[in-house]
Amino acid sequence: MPPAEPNQFTALRPEEVPPLLRRESFWSKARKFLGPIAVVGIIALKFFGKLKFIFLPLLKFFPVILKSGGSMIFMIWVYAMLWGWKWGVGFVVLLLLHECGHLVAAKRFGLKVSAPMFIPFMGAFIALKEAPRNAWIEAGVGIGGPILGSAAALVCHAIGYGFHAPLFIGLAWTAYFLNLFNLTPVGMLDGGRIATALSPWLWVPGLAVLGWMGWTHPNFIIWLVLLMSLPRIFSLFRKRTEEEQRFYEVTPTQRWTMAAMYFGLIAALVFGMHVALEQLEAQGIHPGTRTSSTLVQ
């Protein structure tokens, strides 16, 4: 997909600029939004603690907030309040398709899974109701999300390019980036699961990459993933049980197949980000300055 000509799109409106590329960063605006919610949450927890004998039975009558649809609507609302309803809907739909990739892969391997759940600023997830039987299955479930998520980003990018809609290109760039981040081979990220079928020792460079990201672009999610990754890192330096050894047994064909999909997907996502960013730069967005002075102030 060739870069767009500078005059192919109309000037980007503030709500069309990807939040990760705005002058006011994704996290700075998120913190402003979450501050009042955190205060209310603390008060609510204290109140709940005193009256939990009343609220616990009532929770049984409100299961919708714990289901996929309720959490998805709530997440759209949060992002719509921050960056507009168009961005909120588009972003959450792309997350949903990523999670559906995991769900389809898990079903294909015969695993029972929950419906996707959404948590603002943390992303989305599906819960496996049974553990994968071996590393090949874990890797297959892990790569299912990035494959469908990347395909959805490509469709979004094509819509943006074909219909001269920069909002869709911004959404595609964001989806490329998040799928690429998820492929970091560490912890419980998708890349960490995929590494089980390649070599668990990939968790070490993955930890280094995530540590560098946490140092240069510190935020809560990266440090949380780092913390949750430590048990798997420590497991590399102890003797495996026979059951663990059987879990990590994969055939050479399986290993090469997964390696081709994994590294091929990384290359495709890097290329997609490059093309999308060139098209966005034509509208005045530059990595060093976040946005041009004529856009978001």
matplotlib code that plots the C-alpha trace (Angstrom):
import matplotlib.pyplot as plt

x = [0.0, 1.8, 2.1, -0.7, 0.1, 0.2, -3.0, -4.9, -6.7, -8.2, -6.5, -6.8, -9.2, -8.1, -10.3, -8.7, -5.2, -4.2, -4.0, -0.6, 0.7, -1.0, 0.8, -1.2, -0.2, -2.6, -1.6, -1.5, -5.1, -6.0, -4.6, -6.7, -9.8, -9.0, -8.1, -11.7, -12.8, -10.1, -11.3, -14.9, -13.7, -11.8, -14.9, -17.1, -14.8, -14.9, -18.7, -19.0, -16.8, -19.3, -22.4, -21.1, -23.8, -26.3, -24.4, -23.0, -26.5, -27.4, -24.5, -26.0, -28.8, -26.4, -24.3, -24.4, -21.5, -19.3, -20.1, -18.5, -21.3, -21.4, -17.6, -17.4, -20.0, -18.3, -14.9, -16.4, -17.9, -14.6, -12.7, -15.5, -15.3, -11.6, -11.2, -14.6, -17.2, -15.8, -12.4, -13.9, -16.0, -13.3, -10.6, -12.8, -14.0, -10.4, -9.6, -12.7, -11.5, -8.0, -9.6, -11.9, -8.7, -7.7, -11.2, -11.4, -7.9, -8.8, -12.0, -10.1, -7.9, -10.9, -10.3, -13.1, -12.9, -14.8, -16.3, -13.9, -13.7, -12.7, -10.8, -10.2, -6.5, -5.6, -7.1, -9.1, -8.7, -10.3, -10.0, -9.0, -11.2, -8.6, -4.9, -3.3, -2.1, 1.3, 3.4, 2.1, -1.5, -0.4, 1.5, -1.4, -3.9, -1.4, -0.8, -4.5, -5.2, -2.4, -3.2, -6.9, -6.1, -3.5, -5.9, -8.5, -6.0, -5.2, -8.8, -9.2, -6.1, -7.5, -10.8, -8.9, -6.8, -9.6, -12.1, -9.7, -10.6, -7.6, -9.4, -9.2, -5.5, -4.9, -6.9, -4.9, -1.6, -2.7, -3.8, -0.5, 1.4, -0.6, -0.5, 3.3, 3.6, 1.7, 4.2, 7.0, 8.2, 7.7, 5.4, 1.7, 1.8, 0.9, 4.6, 5.4, 3.0, 4.2, 7.8, 6.9, 6.8, 10.0, 12.3, 11.4, 14.8, 13.3, 11.7, 15.1, 15.5, 11.8, 12.2, 15.1, 13.0, 10.1, 12.5, 13.9, 10.4, 9.5, 12.6, 12.2, 8.4, 7.3, 3.7, 1.8, 0.9, 4.6, 5.7, 2.8, 3.7, 7.3, 6.3, 4.0, 6.8, 9.3, 7.9, 8.4, 11.9, 12.8, 11.5, 14.2, 16.9, 15.4, 15.2, 12.0, 9.8, 8.9, 5.5, 7.0, 9.5, 6.6, 4.7, 7.5, 8.0, 7.2, 8.1, 10.6, 7.8, 5.6, 8.6, 9.4, 5.8, 5.3, 8.6, 7.5, 4.2, 5.6, 8.5, 6.5, 3.8, 6.3, 7.8, 4.3, 3.3, 6.4, 5.8, 2.2, 3.1, 5.7, 3.3, 0.5, 2.8, 4.0, 0.4, -0.3, 2.9, 1.6, -1.1, 1.3, 1.9, 5.6, 7.0, 9.3, 6.7, 3.7, 1.5, 2.0, 1.3, -1.9, -3.5, -4.0, -2.9]
y = [0.0, 3.2, 6.3, 8.8, 12.0, 15.1, 16.6, 13.4, 13.9, 16.9, 18.3, 16.1, 17.2, 16.9, 13.9, 12.0, 12.1, 8.8, 9.4, 7.8, 10.5, 13.5, 16.4, 15.6, 11.9, 9.0, 8.5, 12.2, 12.6, 9.2, 10.2, 13.3, 11.2, 8.5, 10.9, 11.7, 8.1, 6.8, 9.1, 8.0, 4.4, 4.7, 6.2, 3.5, 0.7, 2.1, 2.3, -1.1, -2.6, -1.4, -2.5, -5.5, -7.8, -5.8, -5.3, -8.9, -10.4, -7.6, -8.2, -11.5, -9.5, -7.4, -10.0, -7.8, -5.6, -8.7, -9.9, -9.1, -6.7, -4.6, -4.2, -3.4, -0.7, 0.8, 0.8, 2.6, 5.2, 5.8, 6.3, 8.3, 10.7, 11.1, 11.0, 11.1, 8.4, 7.6, 6.8, 4.9, 2.7, 2.0, 1.2, -1.1, -3.0, -3.6, -4.9, -7.2, -8.7, -9.3, -11.2, -13.1, -14.3, -15.9, -17.3, -18.9, -20.4, -21.8, -23.3, -24.9, -26.6, -27.7, -25.4, -23.9, -20.1, -17.2, -14.3, -11.3, -8.9, -5.2, -3.1, 0.6, 1.4, -2.2, -3.7, -6.9, -10.6, -14.0, -16.4, -20.0, -22.3, -25.1, -25.0, -25.7, -29.2, -28.4, -25.5, -25.8, -25.2, -22.3, -20.7, -21.3, -19.6, -16.8, -16.0, -16.2, -12.8, -10.9, -12.6, -11.6, -8.3, -7.4, -8.5, -6.2, -3.3, -3.9, -3.7, -0.5, 0.9, 0.0, 1.7, 4.8, 4.9, 4.1, 6.5, 9.3, 8.8, 9.6, 8.5, 4.9, 5.2, 6.5, 3.6, 1.1, 2.6, 2.2, -1.4, -2.2, -0.8, -2.7, -6.0, -5.5, -4.7, -7.8, -9.9, -9.0, -12.4, -12.0, -13.0, -13.5, -11.3, -13.1, -13.2, -14.8, -17.6, -18.0, -18.3, -21.5, -23.3, -21.6, -21.3, -20.2, -18.5, -15.8, -14.5, -13.1, -10.7, -10.0, -8.9, -6.7, -5.1, -4.5, -3.2, -0.7, 0.4, 0.8, 2.9, 5.2, 5.4, 4.5, 3.6, 1.4, -1.3, -2.0, -2.3, -4.5, -6.8, -6.8, -7.8, -10.6, -11.9, -12.6, -16.1, -17.4, -15.9, -17.6, -20.9, -20.9, -21.4, -24.4, -28.0, -28.9, -31.7, -34.6, -33.0, -29.7, -31.3, -33.0, -29.7, -28.0, -30.8, -29.6, -31.1, -29.3, -28.7, -27.1, -24.9, -23.7, -23.1, -21.0, -19.1, -18.2, -16.9, -15.0, -13.3, -12.8, -11.1, -8.8, -7.7, -7.1, -5.0, -2.9, -2.2, -1.4, 1.1, 2.7, 3.2, 4.4, 6.9, 8.2, 8.9, 10.5, 12.6, 14.0, 15.5, 17.2, 14.5, 13.8, 11.3, 13.9, 16.6, 14.4, 16.7, 19.8, 23.1, 23.6, 20.5, 19.4, 22.1]
z = [0.0, -1.2, 1.0, 0.5, -1.4, 0.8, -0.7, -0.8, 2.5, 4.1, 7.2, 10.2, 12.8, 16.5, 17.1, 14.1, 15.5, 17.1, 20.9, 21.0, 18.6, 20.2, 21.9, 25.0, 25.3, 25.8, 29.4, 30.5, 29.4, 30.8, 34.2, 34.3, 33.5, 36.0, 38.9, 39.9, 39.2, 41.6, 44.4, 43.9, 43.8, 47.1, 48.8, 47.2, 48.5, 52.0, 51.8, 50.3, 53.1, 55.7, 53.8, 51.9, 53.5, 51.4, 48.2, 47.8, 47.2, 44.9, 42.6, 41.6, 39.8, 37.7, 35.8, 32.6, 33.9, 34.1, 30.6, 27.3, 26.1, 29.3, 29.6, 25.9, 26.1, 29.2, 27.5, 24.4, 26.8, 28.6, 25.3, 23.8, 26.7, 26.1, 22.4, 20.7, 20.0, 16.5, 18.0, 20.9, 18.8, 16.2, 18.8, 20.8, 17.7, 16.7, 20.2, 20.0, 16.7, 18.2, 21.1, 18.7, 17.1, 20.4, 20.9, 17.4, 17.9, 21.3, 20.0, 17.1, 19.7, 21.7, 24.6, 26.6, 26.9, 28.3, 26.2, 25.7, 28.6, 28.3, 30.8, 30.0, 29.5, 30.1, 26.9, 26.6, 27.3, 27.2, 30.0, 29.3, 31.3, 30.8, 30.4, 27.0, 26.8, 25.2, 24.0, 20.4, 21.5, 23.8, 20.9, 18.5, 20.8, 21.4, 17.8, 16.8, 18.3, 16.5, 13.2, 13.2, 14.9, 12.2, 9.4, 11.0, 11.1, 7.4, 6.4, 8.5, 6.7, 3.3, 4.2, 5.3, 2.2, -0.3, 1.1, 2.1, 5.8, 8.0, 11.1, 9.9, 9.1, 12.6, 14.0, 11.8, 13.0, 16.6, 16.0, 14.2, 17.2, 19.8, 18.0, 17.6, 21.3, 22.2, 20.2, 22.6, 23.7, 27.5, 30.2, 29.5, 26.4, 23.2, 22.2, 25.5, 24.8, 21.2, 22.5, 24.3, 20.9, 19.7, 22.7, 26.2, 26.3, 24.1, 27.3, 28.3, 25.3, 25.6, 29.2, 28.1, 25.4, 27.7, 30.4, 27.9, 27.0, 30.6, 31.2, 28.2, 28.2, 31.7, 32.3, 34.6, 32.1, 31.1, 34.7, 35.5, 32.6, 33.7, 37.2, 36.0, 33.7, 36.4, 37.4, 33.9, 33.7, 37.0, 35.7, 33.1, 35.7, 37.5, 36.5, 34.7, 35.8, 33.4, 32.9, 32.0, 29.6, 27.8, 27.6, 25.7, 23.2, 19.7, 16.4, 14.1, 11.6, 14.3, 15.5, 12.0, 11.1, 14.2, 13.7, 10.1, 11.3, 14.2, 12.5, 9.3, 11.3, 13.1, 9.7, 8.3, 11.3, 11.2, 7.5, 8.1, 10.8, 8.5, 5.7, 8.0, 9.7, 6.4, 5.4, 8.8, 8.5, 5.2, 7.4, 9.8, 12.4, 13.2, 15.7, 17.3, 17.8, 18.3, 16.1, 14.1, 15.8, 13.8, 15.2, 18.8, 21.2]

ax = plt.figure().add_subplot(projection="3d")
ax.plot(x, y, z, "-o")
ax.set_aspect("equal")
plt.show()
